Amino acid sequence: MSHFDSLPWPYPIKYGEQTNYDADVLVLGGGIAGVWAAITAARTGARVAIMEKGDTRRSGAGGTGCDHWQWAADNPGSGVTPNELSNALVANHGGWRNGMSTYIQCASGYETLLELEAMGAKVRDVDDEFAGAPFRDEKTKLLYAYDYDNRFVIRVWGANFKPLLRMECLRRGVQIVDRVNATTLLTENGRHGARIAGAAGVNTRTGAYVVVRAKAVVLATNRPQRVFTFSSEHRGVTAFRGASNVGNGHAMAWRIGAEFTMMEKTIRSPFASPYSYPPYGSGNAINTWYPCTIVDANGKEAPWVDVNGKVLTTVEERCHPAEGQKFFIMGGGNASQPHPGLKQYGGPRLIPDLEDRMMRGEFTPPFYADMTSMPDYERRAIWGLMVGQEGRTRIPVLQTYSEGGFDPARDMLQTYDFIRGHGMREPVAPQERTFGEIGVSGGMMVDWDMMSNIPGLFGAGDLLFGAQDHSHAATTGRYVGARAALHAQGKDFAGISEEQIVRDKERVYAPLTAKPDSLDWKELNAGVARVMQNYCGEVKNAELLSLGEMWLADIAANEVPRLAADNPHKLMRALDVADILTCAQMIVAASQRRKASSSTLHFSRLDYPDLDPPDWQKFLVIRKGETDIETSYRPHGFWGDLEANYAPRAAENRSALRHKVSSAA
Ligand SMILES: Cc1cc2nc3c(=O)[nH]c(=O)nc-3n(C[C@H](O)[C@H](O)[C@H](O)COP(=O)(O)OP(=O)(O)OC[C@H]3O[C@@H](n4cnc5c(N)ncnc54)[C@H](O)[C@@H]3O)c2cc1C
């Protein structure tokens, strides 16, 4: 029992009390994708509501900031086209990336950023802090990251993007329903797989029940975490993604028969490790810290190499493509973790055999990030602009370290490379895997409208299959807001089944009923994670996966009914873990059905050891049918020509907008 358990619950309790709303477009999840979807839908004149589990001011993975605006190939400085860049990104992920949403990101990243600028965001160096820097375009004052020749990643001041977007929602008349955990998607007359009718949720403070009738629903609830590892004591409930993102959207959509793909992709990854470092809080040379100089304990510099293995002697050389390479996607990191597409699109990074050299005595640990020897503009870009705007770093890292006396022109910051792992990444056991915590992962299958197989159910942001990034969430949210509003036009509300509501209330309030042998949500989360480690870890075969299916079904039947909660917050946690269990079942089901190993999907089947056989180069799609799980496949590149599919929809979206975004002035 914690100290808080002895305090009285601070909000009025309203279990079961029901509030009803109507909306043309209902957005579930007021994160980056959600607020953008709401703004665009409202700009068409639609009546829009957001149901958000936390507080739309700062909730979600992008609520605390963004320093890189990725893949804006439509910006005036870009040396690559949206088509080139999207195809490169898809190829770099072995074909398992969402070509449609990646194209939306590459083709409208800058267009979207301009709208954000009109809302009051700082997206260019208007104060001339970096005048003359090689990553600055003097005319537009845009600052670029990574590839200074091809200029498609923009450095931005993103720490306040989220509050600005929320203000714009309010200006556009969006009904924001904060602190309500969406639990259930409602379908026409409660029929499985039928047209969407709305959604229901539970207030996380009062326990009240909320029903929103809607003609279109945009799911923007990010993706599952805590499926393989869980430690509330070591790292809280999250290391990298937003704490409220646990895959509720995946579970809700699965229950009504939506299709999902890439669910078998799980990674052995430190981002779920209880021992991870605070993101970007230790010295490293990746993402936000790119292209930082790394030195050993004696001040000896670790060499950088380009994709051809050529040693790069200056900091500036780390920011240009190699000979024979048109552009590179992203540099940095440690080459002992090679990127699948390294040769074609790989960027400069630390020399691959640094660890071996250290073991042979050529370098002495520990290593340090040494900004003191870097050009002043690069140092200020990392420590100031980037660390100041990146999510979760402004206060914990920049402010705390600065107040503690850290001066990047004088001091170095230790990196844990080779003593505990790589940069902020630590090695973990094979079974300590992540699903949605990091990277491109599995999610809802959609078409070019970003609509699922459930009529009227759309998706945006990290929830979509094969997708990631802040700018991806913004651009897909912005696009889908218009698609959903157009879909809703001229439609009536679908009928809501009272029986579905009654059954749902029984389900969501079940943990409130006292039980003699009750189970805490944390125990259940740890139990699900242990089953996943044992039976869906790095080593998989049909037998192990069958045991996993059996144990998860057993937990669903016998342990979930024992879940207990004595306040609305714990009720939310209990429902979350029940959804994590559902997501675990989806992952095991997909893993059982992929009968081949795959390097890109980090998927290894002992009983199907052939790596990436040609007939398995395809998306495996699963869906909960009325009786069984149904399986289907889509070929890589099933989305067809990118520009030909995108352009007419983007034009239709633009012409549907009746209102401009508000000018901050
Ligand atoms: C520390 C950190 C740094 C990052 N830096 C960058 C960067 O610099 N550049 C970049 O491109 N990307 C970055 N990312 C990734 C980026 O933030 C995400 O890709 C992006 O926020 C995804 O947007 P989203 O809308 O899909 O999800 P989110 O922004 O996470 O929003 C999901 C929302 O859904 C809500 N929600 C969840 N479940 C429910 C439910 N059941 N009912 C109601 N609401 C619900 C959540 O509370 C949340 O508000 C970073 C992420 C982190 C964590």
The ligand as an SDF file (V2000), in Angstrom:
LIG
                    3D

 53 58  0  0  0  0  0  0  0  0999 V2000
   11.0190   11.2780  -25.5330 C   0  0  0  0  0  0  0  0  0  0  0  0
   10.4990   11.2970  -26.9460 C   0  0  0  0  0  0  0  0  0  0  0  0
   11.1140   12.0540  -27.9120 C   0  0  0  0  0  0  0  0  0  0  0  0
   10.6580   12.0530  -29.2240 C   0  0  0  0  0  0  0  0  0  0  0  0
   11.2520   12.8700  -30.1510 N   0  0  0  0  0  0  0  0  0  0  0  0
   10.8150   12.9050  -31.4170 C   0  0  0  0  0  0  0  0  0  0  0  0
   11.3580   13.8010  -32.3830 C   0  0  0  0  0  0  0  0  0  0  0  0
   12.1750   14.6530  -32.0810 O   0  0  0  0  0  0  0  0  0  0  0  0
   10.9320   13.7030  -33.6530 N   0  0  0  0  0  0  0  0  0  0  0  0
    9.9940   12.7960  -34.0190 C   0  0  0  0  0  0  0  0  0  0  0  0
    9.6610   12.7330  -35.1930 O   0  0  0  0  0  0  0  0  0  0  0  0
    9.4040   11.9920  -33.1150 N   0  0  0  0  0  0  0  0  0  0  0  0
    9.7860   12.0240  -31.8300 C   0  0  0  0  0  0  0  0  0  0  0  0
    9.1940   11.2030  -30.9050 N   0  0  0  0  0  0  0  0  0  0  0  0
    8.0860   10.3400  -31.3470 C   0  0  0  0  0  0  0  0  0  0  0  0
    6.7950   11.1400  -31.4480 C   0  0  0  0  0  0  0  0  0  0  0  0
    6.5930   11.8640  -30.2690 O   0  0  0  0  0  0  0  0  0  0  0  0
    5.6300   10.1900  -31.7110 C   0  0  0  0  0  0  0  0  0  0  0  0
    5.8970    9.4940  -32.9160 O   0  0  0  0  0  0  0  0  0  0  0  0
    4.3100   10.9480  -31.8580 C   0  0  0  0  0  0  0  0  0  0  0  0
    4.0080   11.6710  -30.6850 O   0  0  0  0  0  0  0  0  0  0  0  0
    3.1800    9.9860  -32.1540 C   0  0  0  0  0  0  0  0  0  0  0  0
    1.9910   10.7010  -32.1580 O   0  0  0  0  0  0  0  0  0  0  0  0
    0.5850    9.9960  -31.8760 P   0  0  0  0  0  0  0  0  0  0  0  0
   -0.4260   11.0480  -31.9500 O   0  0  0  0  0  0  0  0  0  0  0  0
    0.4700    8.8000  -32.7040 O   0  0  0  0  0  0  0  0  0  0  0  0
    0.7220    9.4850  -30.3870 O   0  0  0  0  0  0  0  0  0  0  0  0
    0.8040   10.3730  -29.0520 P   0  0  0  0  0  0  0  0  0  0  0  0
    1.3660   11.6970  -29.3380 O   0  0  0  0  0  0  0  0  0  0  0  0
    1.4870    9.5230  -28.0560 O   0  0  0  0  0  0  0  0  0  0  0  0
   -0.7160   10.5420  -28.6710 O   0  0  0  0  0  0  0  0  0  0  0  0
   -1.5280    9.4580  -28.2770 C   0  0  0  0  0  0  0  0  0  0  0  0
   -2.5890   10.0300  -27.3770 C   0  0  0  0  0  0  0  0  0  0  0  0
   -3.5850    9.0660  -27.1620 O   0  0  0  0  0  0  0  0  0  0  0  0
   -3.9950    9.1460  -25.8070 C   0  0  0  0  0  0  0  0  0  0  0  0
   -4.6170    7.8780  -25.4630 N   0  0  0  0  0  0  0  0  0  0  0  0
   -4.0570    6.6570  -25.3810 C   0  0  0  0  0  0  0  0  0  0  0  0
   -4.9830    5.7420  -25.0630 N   0  0  0  0  0  0  0  0  0  0  0  0
   -6.1590    6.3990  -24.9550 C   0  0  0  0  0  0  0  0  0  0  0  0
   -7.4720    6.0000  -24.6570 C   0  0  0  0  0  0  0  0  0  0  0  0
   -7.7750    4.7410  -24.3890 N   0  0  0  0  0  0  0  0  0  0  0  0
   -8.4410    6.9450  -24.6250 N   0  0  0  0  0  0  0  0  0  0  0  0
   -8.1780    8.2450  -24.8700 C   0  0  0  0  0  0  0  0  0  0  0  0
   -6.9310    8.6730  -25.1550 N   0  0  0  0  0  0  0  0  0  0  0  0
   -5.9380    7.7610  -25.2090 C   0  0  0  0  0  0  0  0  0  0  0  0
   -2.7110    9.4190  -25.0550 C   0  0  0  0  0  0  0  0  0  0  0  0
   -2.9430    9.9290  -23.7700 O   0  0  0  0  0  0  0  0  0  0  0  0
   -2.0500   10.4210  -25.9950 C   0  0  0  0  0  0  0  0  0  0  0  0
   -2.4090   11.7370  -25.7050 O   0  0  0  0  0  0  0  0  0  0  0  0
    9.5930   11.2330  -29.5800 C   0  0  0  0  0  0  0  0  0  0  0  0
    8.9350   10.4760  -28.5990 C   0  0  0  0  0  0  0  0  0  0  0  0
    9.3720   10.5190  -27.2930 C   0  0  0  0  0  0  0  0  0  0  0  0
    8.6450    9.7580  -26.2510 C   0  0  0  0  0  0  0  0  0  0  0  0
  1  2  1  0
  2  3  1  0
  2 52  2  0
  3  4  2  0
  4  5  1  0
  4 50  1  0
  5  6  2  0
  6  7  1  0
  6 13  1  0
  7  8  2  0
  7  9  1  0
  9 10  1  0
 10 11  2  0
 10 12  1  0
 12 13  2  0
 13 14  1  0
 14 15  1  0
 14 50  1  0
 15 16  1  0
 16 17  1  0
 16 18  1  0
 18 19  1  0
 18 20  1  0
 20 21  1  0
 20 22  1  0
 22 23  1  0
 23 24  1  0
 24 25  2  0
 24 26  1  0
 24 27  1  0
 27 28  1  0
 28 29  2  0
 28 30  1  0
 28 31  1  0
 31 32  1  0
 32 33  1  0
 33 34  1  0
 33 48  1  0
 34 35  1  0
 35 36  1  0
 35 46  1  0
 36 37  1  0
 36 45  1  0
 37 38  2  0
 38 39  1  0
 39 40  1  0
 39 45  2  0
 40 41  1  0
 40 42  2  0
 42 43  1  0
 43 44  2  0
 44 45  1  0
 46 47  1  0
 46 48  1  0
 48 49  1  0
 50 51  2  0
 51 52  1  0
 52 53  1  0
M  END
$$$$
